[in-house]
Amino acid sequence: MASSREAKGRKVEVSHVEITTFCHATEDCIRVEESIKNLLPAELKTRVKINEDKKDGYYGNPISILSLKIMDKQYIDLLINHLAFKMDPIEKSILGATFDLRYDPRTGRFIVRYSKQDLYLGNIKISDTDDVIKLTIYLKNAKKKENAFEYLKSVGLIP
């Protein structure tokens, strides 16, 4: 019988990871970039490029969308291992308890929002408010929620 990490003989794996956030006119975008970098392991901080896309907000105020996409399997593994190691067990429990709200089996996306302020201070804390950095993990071969859940459990992101 196939393991729970497999779907029809194919192993569940991460195709890529995206990290995005907004930098509002009232924020220092250099500090917001530091918040993003504090989500990354030291090995990746200088190897990835954070893209900035400048837009106008609803009332004409400038907003920058900061983003990065990680497609290299080695970098993905480094990031996931880093998050699994650095996240507090309570934060992991929150991810496990709210898994159904965070995972979309149609798209294979698992979304976690982290507090921008806490990340700036070096703490990895989940937050579902407005001032967040959004991390999206794209899973392949995980159309069933159970497969995705077991994968995330096996890599240590949920207990």
N, CA, C and O atoms as a GROMACS GRO file, in nm:
protein
  636
    1MET      N    1   0.084  -0.120   0.000
    1MET     CA    2   0.000   0.000   0.000
    1MET      C    3   0.088   0.125   0.000
    1MET      O    4   0.192   0.128   0.066
    2ALA      N    5   0.046   0.226  -0.073
    2ALA     CA    6   0.123   0.351  -0.082
    2ALA      C    7   0.120   0.424   0.051
    2ALA      O    8   0.021   0.420   0.124
    3SER      N    9   0.231   0.491   0.081
    3SER     CA   10   0.237   0.568   0.205
    3SER      C   11   0.143   0.688   0.196
    3SER      O   12   0.096   0.724   0.088
    4SER      N   13   0.116   0.748   0.311
    4SER     CA   14   0.024   0.863   0.314
    4SER      C   15   0.085   0.986   0.248
    4SER      O   16   0.014   1.083   0.222
    5ARG      N   17   0.217   0.984   0.220
    5ARG     CA   18   0.281   1.096   0.152
    5ARG      C   19   0.270   1.082   0.001
    5ARG      O   20   0.321   1.166  -0.073
    6GLU      N   21   0.203   0.978  -0.045
    6GLU     CA   22   0.193   0.955  -0.187
    6GLU      C   23   0.048   0.966  -0.233
    6GLU      O   24  -0.044   0.936  -0.158
    7ALA      N   25   0.031   1.009  -0.355
    7ALA     CA   26  -0.101   1.015  -0.417
    7ALA      C   27  -0.092   0.940  -0.549
    7ALA      O   28  -0.028   0.986  -0.643
    8LYS      N   29  -0.156   0.822  -0.555
    8LYS     CA   30  -0.153   0.738  -0.675
    8LYS      C   31  -0.010   0.711  -0.720
    8LYS      O   32   0.022   0.723  -0.839
    9GLY      N   33   0.076   0.674  -0.624
    9GLY     CA   34   0.213   0.639  -0.658
    9GLY      C   35   0.308   0.757  -0.670
    9GLY      O   36   0.429   0.736  -0.684
   10ARG      N   37   0.258   0.877  -0.664
   10ARG     CA   38   0.345   0.995  -0.674
   10ARG      C   39   0.360   1.059  -0.536
   10ARG      O   40   0.262   1.080  -0.464
   11LYS      N   41   0.481   1.088  -0.503
   11LYS     CA   42   0.513   1.146  -0.372
   11LYS      C   43   0.472   1.293  -0.366
   11LYS      O   44   0.493   1.368  -0.462
   12VAL      N   45   0.414   1.332  -0.256
   12VAL     CA   46   0.379   1.472  -0.234
   12VAL      C   47   0.509   1.550  -0.217
   12VAL      O   48   0.597   1.510  -0.142
   13GLU      N   49   0.519   1.661  -0.289
   13GLU     CA   50   0.637   1.745  -0.279
   13GLU      C   51   0.598   1.890  -0.305
   13GLU      O   52   0.488   1.920  -0.351
   14VAL      N   53   0.690   1.979  -0.274
   14VAL     CA   54   0.667   2.122  -0.294
   14VAL      C   55   0.721   2.161  -0.430
   14VAL      O   56   0.837   2.136  -0.462
   15SER      N   57   0.635   2.224  -0.513
   15SER     CA   58   0.681   2.269  -0.644
   15SER      C   59   0.752   2.404  -0.633
   15SER      O   60   0.855   2.426  -0.697
   16HIS      N   61   0.696   2.493  -0.550
   16HIS     CA   62   0.760   2.621  -0.525
   16HIS      C   63   0.695   2.689  -0.404
   16HIS      O   64   0.590   2.647  -0.356
   17VAL      N   65   0.761   2.794  -0.358
   17VAL     CA   66   0.713   2.872  -0.244
   17VAL      C   67   0.714   3.018  -0.286
   17VAL      O   68   0.810   3.066  -0.347
   18GLU      N   69   0.608   3.089  -0.251
   18GLU     CA   70   0.602   3.233  -0.276
   18GLU      C   71   0.585   3.305  -0.143
   18GLU      O   72   0.512   3.260  -0.055
   19ILE      N   73   0.655   3.417  -0.131
   19ILE     CA   74   0.643   3.502  -0.012
   19ILE      C   75   0.609   3.642  -0.063
   19ILE      O   76   0.680   3.697  -0.147
   20THR      N   77   0.500   3.700  -0.011
   20THR     CA   78   0.458   3.833  -0.055
   20THR      C   79   0.411   3.916   0.065
   20THR      O   80   0.366   3.864   0.166
   21THR      N   81   0.424   4.048   0.048
   21THR     CA   82   0.372   4.141   0.147
   21THR      C   83   0.358   4.278   0.082
   21THR      O   84   0.409   4.303  -0.027
   22PHE      N   85   0.288   4.365   0.150
   22PHE     CA   86   0.272   4.503   0.107
   22PHE      C   87   0.360   4.592   0.193
   22PHE      O   88   0.376   4.569   0.313
   23CYS      N   89   0.416   4.694   0.130
   23CYS     CA   90   0.487   4.798   0.202
   23CYS      C   91   0.410   4.928   0.175
   23CYS      O   92   0.413   4.981   0.064
   24HIS      N   93   0.342   4.977   0.277
   24HIS     CA   94   0.259   5.097   0.264
   24HIS      C   95   0.345   5.223   0.275
   24HIS      O   96   0.460   5.218   0.318
   25ALA      N   97   0.288   5.335   0.235
   25ALA     CA   98   0.359   5.463   0.236
   25ALA      C   99   0.410   5.499   0.376
   25ALA      O  100   0.509   5.571   0.389
   26THR      N  101   0.343   5.450   0.478
   26THR     CA  102   0.382   5.482   0.615
   26THR      C  103   0.492   5.390   0.668
   26THR      O  104   0.538   5.407   0.781
   27GLU      N  105   0.535   5.292   0.587
   27GLU     CA  106   0.635   5.196   0.631
   27GLU      C  107   0.768   5.219   0.561
   27GLU      O  108   0.775   5.276   0.452
   28ASP      N  109   0.873   5.174   0.626
   28ASP     CA  110   1.007   5.177   0.568
   28ASP      C  111   1.026   5.043   0.496
   28ASP      O  112   1.035   4.938   0.560
   29CYS      N  113   1.032   5.046   0.363
   29CYS     CA  114   1.040   4.923   0.285
   29CYS      C  115   1.167   4.843   0.313
   29CYS      O  116   1.168   4.721   0.296
   30ILE      N  117   1.273   4.908   0.355
   30ILE     CA  118   1.396   4.836   0.391
   30ILE      C  119   1.369   4.749   0.514
   30ILE      O  120   1.417   4.635   0.522
   31ARG      N  121   1.294   4.801   0.609
   31ARG     CA  122   1.258   4.722   0.728
   31ARG      C  123   1.163   4.608   0.691
   31ARG      O  124   1.174   4.498   0.746
   32VAL      N  125   1.072   4.634   0.600
   32VAL     CA  126   0.979   4.529   0.557
   32VAL      C  127   1.058   4.418   0.488
   32VAL      O  128   1.029   4.300   0.507
   33GLU      N  129   1.158   4.454   0.407
   33GLU     CA  130   1.244   4.354   0.344
   33GLU      C  131   1.319   4.274   0.450
   33GLU      O  132   1.337   4.153   0.436
   34GLU      N  133   1.362   4.340   0.557
   34GLU     CA  134   1.429   4.270   0.666
   34GLU      C  135   1.334   4.169   0.731
   34GLU      O  136   1.375   4.059   0.768
   35SER      N  137   1.207   4.206   0.744
   35SER     CA  138   1.108   4.113   0.798
   35SER      C  139   1.098   3.988   0.712
   35SER      O  140   1.094   3.877   0.764
   36ILE      N  141   1.095   4.007   0.580
   36ILE     CA  142   1.090   3.893   0.489
   36ILE      C  143   1.216   3.807   0.507
   36ILE      O  144   1.207   3.685   0.518
   37LYS      N  145   1.331   3.871   0.509
   37LYS     CA  146   1.456   3.797   0.522
   37LYS      C  147   1.465   3.721   0.654
   37LYS      O  148   1.531   3.617   0.662
   38ASN      N  149   1.399   3.772   0.758
   38ASN     CA  150   1.399   3.703   0.887
   38ASN      C  151   1.314   3.576   0.885
   38ASN      O  152   1.319   3.497   0.979
   39LEU      N  153   1.238   3.557   0.780
   39LEU     CA  154   1.162   3.433   0.761
   39LEU      C  155   1.251   3.326   0.698
   39LEU      O  156   1.219   3.207   0.703
   40LEU      N  157   1.362   3.368   0.640
   40LEU     CA  158   1.450   3.279   0.565
   40LEU      C  159   1.567   3.230   0.651
   40LEU      O  160   1.609   3.298   0.745
   41PRO      N  161   1.618   3.112   0.617
   41PRO     CA  162   1.742   3.068   0.684
   41PRO      C  163   1.860   3.153   0.635
   41PRO      O  164   1.854   3.211   0.527
   42ALA      N  165   1.964   3.160   0.713
   42ALA     CA  166   2.081   3.244   0.681
   42ALA      C  167   2.137   3.215   0.543
   42ALA      O  168   2.181   3.307   0.473
   43GLU      N  169   2.137   3.088   0.503
   43GLU     CA  170   2.194   3.050   0.373
   43GLU      C  171   2.120   3.112   0.255
   43GLU      O  172   2.178   3.128   0.148
   44LEU      N  173   1.994   3.147   0.274
   44LEU     CA  174   1.914   3.202   0.164
   44LEU      C  175   1.908   3.353   0.161
   44LEU      O  176   1.875   3.411   0.057
   45LYS      N  177   1.936   3.418   0.270
   45LYS     CA  178   1.918   3.563   0.279
   45LYS      C  179   1.990   3.640   0.170
   45LYS      O  180   1.940   3.741   0.122
   46THR      N  181   2.106   3.594   0.131
   46THR     CA  182   2.182   3.665   0.027
   46THR      C  183   2.165   3.601  -0.111
   46THR      O  184   2.211   3.657  -0.210
   47ARG      N  185   2.099   3.487  -0.118
   47ARG     CA  186   2.086   3.414  -0.245
   47ARG      C  187   1.956   3.440  -0.318
   47ARG      O  188   1.945   3.410  -0.437
   48VAL      N  189   1.858   3.496  -0.250
   48VAL     CA  190   1.729   3.520  -0.315
   48VAL      C  191   1.711   3.670  -0.339
   48VAL      O  192   1.767   3.753  -0.268
   49LYS      N  193   1.633   3.701  -0.440
   49LYS     CA  194   1.608   3.840  -0.474
   49LYS      C  195   1.463   3.874  -0.442
   49LYS      O  196   1.370   3.806  -0.486
   50ILE      N  197   1.445   3.980  -0.364
   50ILE     CA  198   1.310   4.029  -0.332
   50ILE      C  199   1.272   4.130  -0.439
   50ILE      O  200   1.342   4.230  -0.459
   51ASN      N  201   1.163   4.104  -0.508
   51ASN     CA  202   1.115   4.193  -0.614
   51ASN      C  203   1.022   4.298  -0.555
   51ASN      O  204   0.949   4.272  -0.459
   52GLU      N  205   1.026   4.417  -0.612
   52GLU     CA  206   0.938   4.526  -0.568
   52GLU      C  207   0.857   4.576  -0.687
   52GLU      O  208   0.911   4.612  -0.791
   53ASP      N  209   0.726   4.578  -0.668
   53ASP     CA  210   0.634   4.626  -0.771
   53ASP      C  211   0.556   4.743  -0.710
   53ASP      O  212   0.476   4.724  -0.618
   54LYS      N  213   0.579   4.862  -0.762
   54LYS     CA  214   0.516   4.982  -0.706
   54LYS      C  215   0.379   5.002  -0.770
   54LYS      O  216   0.364   4.996  -0.892
   55LYS      N  217   0.280   5.027  -0.686
   55LYS     CA  218   0.141   5.048  -0.729
   55LYS      C  219   0.084   5.169  -0.656
   55LYS      O  220   0.145   5.222  -0.563
   56ASP      N  221  -0.033   5.213  -0.702
   56ASP     CA  222  -0.108   5.316  -0.632
   56ASP      C  223  -0.220   5.249  -0.554
   56ASP      O  224  -0.291   5.163  -0.606
   57GLY      N  225  -0.236   5.290  -0.428
   57GLY     CA  226  -0.341   5.237  -0.344
   57GLY      C  227  -0.476   5.294  -0.380
   57GLY      O  228  -0.489   5.374  -0.473
   58TYR      N  229  -0.576   5.253  -0.307
   58TYR     CA  230  -0.715   5.293  -0.332
   58TYR      C  231  -0.732   5.444  -0.333
   58TYR      O  232  -0.808   5.498  -0.414
   59TYR      N  233  -0.663   5.512  -0.245
   59TYR     CA  234  -0.674   5.658  -0.236
   59TYR      C  235  -0.556   5.729  -0.303
   59TYR      O  236  -0.529   5.846  -0.275
   60GLY      N  237  -0.485   5.658  -0.391
   60GLY     CA  238  -0.372   5.717  -0.462
   60GLY      C  239  -0.241   5.713  -0.387
   60GLY      O  240  -0.140   5.764  -0.436
   61ASN      N  241  -0.240   5.655  -0.270
   61ASN     CA  242  -0.117   5.646  -0.191
   61ASN      C  243  -0.026   5.536  -0.250
   61ASN      O  244  -0.076   5.434  -0.298
   62PRO      N  245   0.105   5.557  -0.246
   62PRO     CA  246   0.197   5.456  -0.302
   62PRO      C  247   0.203   5.330  -0.214
   62PRO      O  248   0.210   5.338  -0.092
   63ILE      N  249   0.200   5.216  -0.281
   63ILE     CA  250   0.212   5.087  -0.214
   63ILE      C  251   0.312   5.005  -0.295
   63ILE      O  252   0.303   4.999  -0.418
   64SER      N  253   0.404   4.942  -0.227
   64SER     CA  254   0.498   4.851  -0.293
   64SER      C  255   0.459   4.708  -0.256
   64SER      O  256   0.432   4.678  -0.140
   65ILE      N  257   0.456   4.623  -0.356
   65ILE     CA  258   0.433   4.480  -0.331
   65ILE      C  259   0.570   4.413  -0.337
   65ILE      O  260   0.635   4.412  -0.442
   66LEU      N  261   0.611   4.358  -0.225
   66LEU     CA  262   0.739   4.289  -0.216
   66LEU      C  263   0.714   4.139  -0.227
   66LEU      O  264   0.626   4.086  -0.159
   67SER      N  265   0.790   4.073  -0.311
   67SER     CA  266   0.767   3.929  -0.329
   67SER      C  267   0.895   3.857  -0.368
   67SER      O  268   0.990   3.916  -0.419
   68LEU      N  269   0.894   3.729  -0.342
   68LEU     CA  270   0.999   3.642  -0.390
   68LEU      C  271   0.941   3.505  -0.413
   68LEU      O  272   0.846   3.463  -0.347
   69LYS      N  273   1.000   3.436  -0.508
   69LYS     CA  274   0.955   3.303  -0.546
   69LYS      C  275   1.075   3.210  -0.538
   69LYS      O  276   1.180   3.238  -0.595
   70ILE      N  277   1.058   3.100  -0.466
   70ILE     CA  278   1.165   3.002  -0.452
   70ILE      C  279   1.123   2.876  -0.526
   70ILE      O  280   1.023   2.813  -0.492
   71MET      N  281   1.202   2.840  -0.626
   71MET     CA  282   1.168   2.724  -0.709
   71MET      C  283   1.273   2.611  -0.695
   71MET      O  284   1.244   2.495  -0.724
   72ASP      N  285   1.391   2.646  -0.651
   72ASP     CA  286   1.500   2.549  -0.636
   72ASP      C  287   1.468   2.454  -0.520
   72ASP      O  288   1.445   2.499  -0.408
   73LYS      N  289   1.468   2.325  -0.547
   73LYS     CA  290   1.432   2.226  -0.444
   73LYS      C  291   1.520   2.236  -0.320
   73LYS      O  292   1.472   2.223  -0.208
   74GLN      N  293   1.648   2.258  -0.342
   74GLN     CA  294   1.740   2.269  -0.228
   74GLN      C  295   1.702   2.389  -0.140
   74GLN      O  296   1.703   2.378  -0.018
   75TYR      N  297   1.670   2.501  -0.202
   75TYR     CA  298   1.631   2.621  -0.127
   75TYR      C  299   1.497   2.600  -0.056
   75TYR      O  300   1.478   2.645   0.057
   76ILE      N  301   1.406   2.532  -0.124
   76ILE     CA  302   1.275   2.502  -0.063
   76ILE      C  303   1.295   2.417   0.062
   76ILE      O  304   1.237   2.446   0.166
   77ASP      N  305   1.378   2.313   0.050
   77ASP     CA  306   1.404   2.226   0.165
   77ASP      C  307   1.468   2.304   0.280
   77ASP      O  308   1.432   2.284   0.396
   78LEU      N  309   1.563   2.393   0.248
   78LEU     CA  310   1.626   2.475   0.351
   78LEU      C  311   1.522   2.561   0.423
   78LEU      O  312   1.522   2.571   0.546
   79LEU      N  313   1.434   2.623   0.345
   79LEU     CA  314   1.331   2.710   0.403
   79LEU      C  315   1.235   2.632   0.491
   79LEU      O  316   1.208   2.673   0.604
   80ILE      N  317   1.184   2.522   0.443
   80ILE     CA  318   1.087   2.444   0.521
   80ILE      C  319   1.151   2.388   0.647
   80ILE      O  320   1.090   2.391   0.754
   81ASN      N  321   1.273   2.338   0.636
   81ASN     CA  322   1.343   2.288   0.756
   81ASN      C  323   1.366   2.401   0.856
   81ASN      O  324   1.353   2.380   0.977
   82HIS      N  325   1.400   2.518   0.806
   82HIS     CA  326   1.422   2.635   0.893
   82HIS      C  327   1.293   2.671   0.968
   82HIS      O  328   1.294   2.692   1.089
   83LEU      N  329   1.183   2.679   0.894
   83LEU     CA  330   1.055   2.713   0.957
   83LEU      C  331   1.014   2.607   1.060
   83LEU      O  332   0.969   2.641   1.169
   84ALA      N  333   1.031   2.481   1.024
   84ALA     CA  334   0.995   2.373   1.117
   84ALA      C  335   1.079   2.380   1.244
   84ALA      O  336   1.029   2.350   1.353
   85PHE      N  337   1.206   2.419   1.231
   85PHE     CA  338   1.294   2.429   1.347
   85PHE      C  339   1.264   2.553   1.432
   85PHE      O  340   1.264   2.545   1.555
   86LYS      N  341   1.238   2.666   1.366
   86LYS     CA  342   1.223   2.794   1.436
   86LYS      C  343   1.084   2.819   1.494
   86LYS      O  344   1.069   2.894   1.590
   87MET      N  345   0.982   2.757   1.434
   87MET     CA  346   0.846   2.784   1.482
   87MET      C  347   0.822   2.720   1.618
   87MET      O  348   0.860   2.605   1.642
   88ASP      N  349   0.758   2.795   1.704
   88ASP     CA  350   0.720   2.748   1.836
   88ASP      C  351   0.616   2.636   1.822
   88ASP      O  352   0.535   2.639   1.730
   89PRO      N  353   0.618   2.537   1.911
   89PRO     CA  354   0.519   2.429   1.904
   89PRO      C  355   0.373   2.478   1.907
   89PRO      O  356   0.285   2.416   1.847
   90ILE      N  357   0.348   2.588   1.975
   90ILE     CA  358   0.212   2.644   1.978
   90ILE      C  359   0.173   2.694   1.839
   90ILE      O  360   0.060   2.674   1.796
   91GLU      N  361   0.267   2.758   1.770
   91GLU     CA  362   0.240   2.806   1.634
   91GLU      C  363   0.212   2.688   1.542
   91GLU      O  364   0.121   2.695   1.459
   92LYS      N  365   0.288   2.581   1.556
   92LYS     CA  366   0.264   2.461   1.475
   92LYS      C  367   0.127   2.400   1.505
   92LYS      O  368   0.058   2.352   1.415
   93SER      N  369   0.090   2.403   1.632
   93SER     CA  370  -0.043   2.352   1.669
   93SER      C  371  -0.154   2.435   1.606
   93SER      O  372  -0.256   2.381   1.564
   94ILE      N  373  -0.133   2.565   1.599
   94ILE     CA  374  -0.231   2.653   1.534
   94ILE      C  375  -0.243   2.615   1.386
   94ILE      O  376  -0.353   2.607   1.332
   95LEU      N  377  -0.129   2.592   1.321
   95LEU     CA  378  -0.133   2.550   1.181
   95LEU      C  379  -0.210   2.419   1.164
   95LEU      O  380  -0.289   2.404   1.072
   96GLY      N  381  -0.186   2.325   1.254
   96GLY     CA  382  -0.256   2.197   1.247
   96GLY      C  383  -0.406   2.214   1.269
   96GLY      O  384  -0.487   2.154   1.198
   97ALA      N  385  -0.443   2.296   1.368
   97ALA     CA  386  -0.585   2.316   1.399
   97ALA      C  387  -0.659   2.394   1.292
   97ALA      O  388  -0.780   2.379   1.275
   98THR      N  389  -0.587   2.478   1.218
   98THR     CA  390  -0.650   2.562   1.115
   98THR      C  391  -0.615   2.514   0.974
   98THR      O  392  -0.632   2.587   0.876
   99PHE      N  393  -0.567   2.391   0.964
   99PHE     CA  394  -0.523   2.337   0.835
   99PHE      C  395  -0.632   2.351   0.728
   99PHE      O  396  -0.602   2.393   0.616
  100ASP      N  397  -0.755   2.315   0.760
  100ASP     CA  398  -0.864   2.320   0.660
  100ASP      C  399  -0.888   2.460   0.606
  100ASP      O  400  -0.936   2.476   0.494
  101LEU      N  401  -0.857   2.561   0.686
  101LEU     CA  402  -0.873   2.700   0.641
  101LEU      C  403  -0.755   2.746   0.556
  101LEU      O  404  -0.766   2.843   0.482
  102ARG      N  405  -0.643   2.678   0.566
  102ARG     CA  406  -0.519   2.721   0.501
  102ARG      C  407  -0.486   2.643   0.374
  102ARG      O  408  -0.408   2.690   0.291
  103TYR      N  409  -0.544   2.526   0.358
  103TYR     CA  410  -0.511   2.441   0.244
  103TYR      C  411  -0.627   2.432   0.145
  103TYR      O  412  -0.741   2.407   0.183
  104ASP      N  413  -0.594   2.455   0.018
  104ASP     CA  414  -0.693   2.442  -0.090
  104ASP      C  415  -0.652   2.324  -0.178
  104ASP      O  416  -0.556   2.334  -0.254
  105PRO      N  417  -0.724   2.214  -0.168
  105PRO     CA  418  -0.686   2.096  -0.246
  105PRO      C  419  -0.700   2.116  -0.398
  105PRO      O  420  -0.634   2.045  -0.475
  106ARG      N  421  -0.781   2.208  -0.442
  106ARG     CA  422  -0.797   2.234  -0.586
  106ARG      C  423  -0.669   2.292  -0.645
  106ARG      O  424  -0.632   2.259  -0.757
  107THR      N  425  -0.603   2.378  -0.570
  107THR     CA  426  -0.482   2.444  -0.621
  107THR      C  427  -0.353   2.390  -0.559
  107THR      O  428  -0.244   2.417  -0.608
  108GLY      N  429  -0.366   2.313  -0.451
  108GLY     CA  430  -0.249   2.260  -0.382
  108GLY      C  431  -0.175   2.365  -0.301
  108GLY      O  432  -0.057   2.348  -0.268
  109ARG      N  433  -0.244   2.475  -0.268
  109ARG     CA  434  -0.180   2.584  -0.194
  109ARG      C  435  -0.206   2.572  -0.044
  109ARG      O  436  -0.319   2.551   0.000
  110PHE      N  437  -0.098   2.586   0.033
  110PHE     CA  438  -0.106   2.594   0.179
  110PHE      C  439  -0.053   2.733   0.215
  110PHE      O  440   0.062   2.765   0.187
  111ILE      N  441  -0.139   2.814   0.278
  111ILE     CA  442  -0.106   2.954   0.303
  111ILE      C  443  -0.091   2.980   0.452
  111ILE      O  444  -0.176   2.943   0.533
  112VAL      N  445   0.019   3.046   0.486
  112VAL     CA  446   0.044   3.086   0.624
  112VAL      C  447   0.076   3.235   0.622
  112VAL      O  448   0.154   3.281   0.539
  113ARG      N  449   0.015   3.309   0.714
  113ARG     CA  450   0.042   3.452   0.727
  113ARG      C  451   0.117   3.474   0.858
  113ARG      O  452   0.075   3.431   0.965
  114TYR      N  453   0.230   3.544   0.845
  114TYR     CA  454   0.315   3.571   0.960
  114TYR      C  455   0.313   3.720   0.992
  114TYR      O  456   0.302   3.804   0.903
  115SER      N  457   0.323   3.752   1.120
  115SER     CA  458   0.326   3.890   1.166
  115SER      C  459   0.451   3.960   1.115
  115SER      O  460   0.563   3.918   1.143
  116LYS      N  461   0.430   4.067   1.040
  116LYS     CA  462   0.541   4.145   0.986
  116LYS      C  463   0.625   4.206   1.099
  116LYS      O  464   0.748   4.205   1.093
  117GLN      N  465   0.558   4.257   1.202
  117GLN     CA  466   0.628   4.319   1.314
  117GLN      C  467   0.712   4.218   1.391
  117GLN      O  468   0.828   4.244   1.423
  118ASP      N  469   0.653   4.102   1.420
  118ASP     CA  470   0.728   3.999   1.492
  118ASP      C  471   0.846   3.949   1.411
  118ASP      O  472   0.953   3.925   1.467
  119LEU      N  473   0.828   3.932   1.281
  119LEU     CA  474   0.940   3.889   1.197
  119LEU      C  475   1.053   3.990   1.199
  119LEU      O  476   1.170   3.952   1.201
  120TYR      N  477   1.020   4.117   1.198
  120TYR     CA  478   1.124   4.220   1.204
  120TYR      C  479   1.208   4.204   1.330
  120TYR      O  480   1.329   4.229   1.330
  121LEU      N  481   1.143   4.162   1.440
  121LEU     CA  482   1.212   4.141   1.567
  121LEU      C  483   1.278   4.002   1.576
  121LEU      O  484   1.341   3.970   1.677
  122GLY      N  485   1.262   3.922   1.470
  122GLY     CA  486   1.326   3.791   1.467
  122GLY      C  487   1.240   3.677   1.519
  122GLY      O  488   1.290   3.566   1.538
  123ASN      N  489   1.111   3.701   1.541
  123ASN     CA  490   1.021   3.598   1.592
  123ASN      C  491   0.924   3.554   1.482
  123ASN      O  492   0.866   3.637   1.412
  124ILE      N  493   0.907   3.423   1.468
  124ILE     CA  494   0.817   3.370   1.366
  124ILE      C  495   0.682   3.341   1.433
  124ILE      O  496   0.665   3.240   1.501
  125LYS      N  497   0.587   3.432   1.412
  125LYS     CA  498   0.455   3.422   1.474
  125LYS      C  499   0.346   3.429   1.367
  125LYS      O  500   0.350   3.514   1.278
  126ILE      N  501   0.251   3.340   1.376
  126ILE     CA  502   0.138   3.340   1.284
  126ILE      C  503   0.045   3.456   1.320
  126ILE      O  504   0.023   3.486   1.437
  127SER      N  505  -0.009   3.518   1.217
  127SER     CA  506  -0.104   3.627   1.238
  127SER      C  507  -0.200   3.629   1.120
  127SER      O  508  -0.158   3.617   1.005
  128ASP      N  509  -0.326   3.644   1.148
  128ASP     CA  510  -0.425   3.653   1.041
  128ASP      C  511  -0.489   3.792   1.038
  128ASP      O  512  -0.607   3.807   1.007
  129THR      N  513  -0.407   3.893   1.072
  129THR     CA  514  -0.452   4.031   1.063
  129THR      C  515  -0.413   4.086   0.927
  129THR      O  516  -0.382   4.009   0.836
  130ASP      N  517  -0.413   4.216   0.911
  130ASP     CA  518  -0.380   4.278   0.783
  130ASP      C  519  -0.230   4.298   0.761
  130ASP      O  520  -0.184   4.293   0.646
  131ASP      N  521  -0.154   4.319   0.865
  131ASP     CA  522  -0.013   4.354   0.856
  131ASP      C  523   0.074   4.228   0.858
  131ASP      O  524   0.140   4.200   0.958
  132VAL      N  525   0.073   4.153   0.747
  132VAL     CA  526   0.137   4.022   0.746
  132VAL      C  527   0.228   4.003   0.625
  132VAL      O  528   0.225   4.078   0.528
  133ILE      N  529   0.308   3.899   0.636
  133ILE     CA  530   0.384   3.847   0.524
  133ILE      C  531   0.323   3.710   0.495
  133ILE      O  532   0.314   3.624   0.582
  134LYS      N  533   0.280   3.694   0.371
  134LYS     CA  534   0.210   3.571   0.331
  134LYS      C  535   0.308   3.475   0.266
  134LYS      O  536   0.376   3.509   0.170
  135LEU      N  537   0.313   3.354   0.320
  135LEU     CA  538   0.394   3.247   0.265
  135LEU      C  539   0.299   3.144   0.205
  135LEU      O  540   0.210   3.093   0.274
  136THR      N  541   0.318   3.113   0.078
  136THR     CA  542   0.234   3.014   0.010
  136THR      C  543   0.322   2.899  -0.035
  136THR      O  544   0.418   2.917  -0.111
  137ILE      N  545   0.288   2.780   0.014
  137ILE     CA  546   0.357   2.658  -0.025
  137ILE      C  547   0.269   2.586  -0.127
  137ILE      O  548   0.154   2.554  -0.099
  138TYR      N  549   0.324   2.562  -0.245
  138TYR     CA  550   0.251   2.494  -0.352
  138TYR      C  551   0.290   2.346  -0.351
  138TYR      O  552   0.404   2.310  -0.379
  139LEU      N  553   0.193   2.262  -0.319
  139LEU     CA  554   0.217   2.118  -0.310
  139LEU      C  555   0.173   2.048  -0.438
  139LEU      O  556   0.067   2.077  -0.493
  140LYS      N  557   0.257   1.955  -0.485
  140LYS     CA  558   0.223   1.871  -0.600
  140LYS      C  559   0.180   1.735  -0.548
  140LYS      O  560   0.229   1.687  -0.446
  141ASN      N  561   0.088   1.672  -0.620
  141ASN     CA  562   0.043   1.536  -0.591
  141ASN      C  563  -0.028   1.526  -0.456
  141ASN      O  564  -0.022   1.422  -0.390
  142ALA      N  565  -0.096   1.633  -0.416
  142ALA     CA  566  -0.168   1.633  -0.288
  142ALA      C  567  -0.310   1.684  -0.308
  142ALA      O  568  -0.350   1.783  -0.246
  143LYS      N  569  -0.385   1.619  -0.392
  143LYS     CA  570  -0.523   1.663  -0.417
  143LYS      C  571  -0.614   1.632  -0.299
  143LYS      O  572  -0.716   1.698  -0.280
  144LYS      N  573  -0.578   1.532  -0.221
  144LYS     CA  574  -0.655   1.501  -0.100
  144LYS      C  575  -0.595   1.574   0.019
  144LYS      O  576  -0.472   1.580   0.033
  145LYS      N  577  -0.679   1.628   0.102
  145LYS     CA  578  -0.632   1.702   0.219
  145LYS      C  579  -0.543   1.615   0.309
  145LYS      O  580  -0.445   1.663   0.366
  146GLU      N  581  -0.579   1.488   0.320
  146GLU     CA  582  -0.502   1.398   0.406
  146GLU      C  583  -0.357   1.387   0.361
  146GLU      O  584  -0.266   1.383   0.444
  147ASN      N  585  -0.336   1.382   0.229
  147ASN     CA  586  -0.199   1.372   0.176
  147ASN      C  587  -0.118   1.496   0.211
  147ASN      O  588  -0.003   1.486   0.253
  148ALA      N  589  -0.179   1.613   0.195
  148ALA     CA  590  -0.112   1.738   0.227
  148ALA      C  591  -0.082   1.747   0.376
  148ALA      O  592   0.028   1.785   0.417
  149PHE      N  593  -0.181   1.711   0.456
  149PHE     CA  594  -0.165   1.716   0.602
  149PHE      C  595  -0.049   1.626   0.645
  149PHE      O  596   0.036   1.667   0.725
  150GLU      N  597  -0.046   1.504   0.593
  150GLU     CA  598   0.060   1.410   0.631
  150GLU      C  599   0.197   1.459   0.585
  150GLU      O  600   0.296   1.442   0.656
  151TYR      N  601   0.202   1.520   0.467
  151TYR     CA  602   0.330   1.574   0.420
  151TYR      C  603   0.378   1.684   0.515
  151TYR      O  604   0.493   1.682   0.558
  152LEU      N  605   0.291   1.780   0.546
  152LEU     CA  606   0.330   1.892   0.633
  152LEU      C  607   0.370   1.842   0.772
  152LEU      O  608   0.458   1.898   0.837
  153LYS      N  609   0.303   1.736   0.815
  153LYS     CA  610   0.339   1.675   0.944
  153LYS      C  611   0.477   1.609   0.935
  153LYS      O  612   0.558   1.620   1.027
  154SER      N  613   0.504   1.540   0.823
  154SER     CA  614   0.632   1.470   0.808
  154SER      C  615   0.751   1.565   0.801
  154SER      O  616   0.862   1.528   0.840
  155VAL      N  617   0.729   1.689   0.752
  155VAL     CA  618   0.841   1.785   0.747
  155VAL      C  619   0.848   1.871   0.872
  155VAL      O  620   0.936   1.956   0.883
  156GLY      N  621   0.755   1.851   0.966
  156GLY     CA  622   0.762   1.920   1.094
  156GLY      C  623   0.693   2.054   1.104
  156GLY      O  624   0.711   2.125   1.203
  157LEU      N  625   0.613   2.091   1.003
  157LEU     CA  626   0.543   2.220   1.012
  157LEU      C  627   0.416   2.214   1.097
  157LEU      O  628   0.371   2.315   1.149
  158ILE      N  629   0.361   2.094   1.110
  158ILE     CA  630   0.247   2.075   1.200
  158ILE      C  631   0.273   1.952   1.285
  158ILE      O  632   0.340   1.859   1.242
  159PRO      N  633   0.221   1.952   1.407
  159PRO     CA  634   0.250   1.839   1.498
  159PRO      C  635   0.170   1.713   1.463
  159PRO      O  636   0.183   1.611   1.531
   0.00000   0.00000   0.00000
